[in-house]
């Protein structure tokens, strides 16, 4: 009778170890995704910050060629921001 009881204890220990291993694997799988999202957020924030001086320059300039240049640059920034936001 003692042997069967030991078998149950061993089985429970193995099940518990396996559950702990699965939990660790889940945590590891979540890790890179969180870092990727943090990096993505930094990129988006950086692009938004780059937009501010361009908008200020656009308001201040009177040269039509420069206005066209700044408008194009702002459009490009907006497209990049939109593309990165869509991948979140």
N, C-alpha and C positions, 0 to 999 in steps of 0.2 A: 504494500500500500504506500509506503514511503517513496518509492520510485516514481509512481504516477504523479504524486504531488510535486515532486521536484521538476518533472516534465512541464507541468502547468506553469510553475514559477519561471522556468527557463523560457517558455513560449511567451509569457507576458513580458519578460525582460527584453526579448528580441523584438516584440511588437513595439514596445516603448522606444527602443533604440532606433527602430526604423522610422517611427513617427518623428523623432527628433531630427533624424537625417533629412527627412522630407521637409521639415520646417526650415532647416538650414539652407537647403537647396532653394526653397521659395524666397528666402531672404536674399540669397546671393543673386537670384534672378531679378529681384526688384532693384538691387543696388545700381547697376549700370543705367537702368532706365531713368532713375531719379537724377543721376549725374547728367545724363543726356538732356533731360528737360531743363535742368539748371543752366546748362551751357546754352541751350536754345533760348531760354529766357534772357540770358545775358546778351546774346546776339541781337535779339529783338530790341531790347532796351538800348543797346549801342546804336542801332540804326535810327531809333526814335530820337536819340540825343543828337545824332548827326544831322537830322532834319531841321532842327531849330536854327542853327546858323544859316542854313541855306534859305529858310523862309525869311529871316531877317535881311539877308542880302537881296533877296528878290523884292522886298518892300522898298529897300533903299536905292536900288539901281534904276537908272533912267535909260540905259542903253538897251535897245530892243534885242540885239544879238545876245547880250549877257542874260537878259530876261528869259529868252528862249532856252539858253544853256541851263540856267538854274531851274526852269520849269521841267526840263527833261530829267535833270538830276533828281528832283523831287519825285517825279513819276517813277523813276527807277527805284528809289528808296521805298516808296509806297508799295510797289510790286514785290520787292524783296520781303518787306514786313508782312504783306498778305500771304506770300508763299510760306514763310516760316510759321506764321500763325496757324495756317491750315495743317501743318504737320505736327502740331502739338498733340 
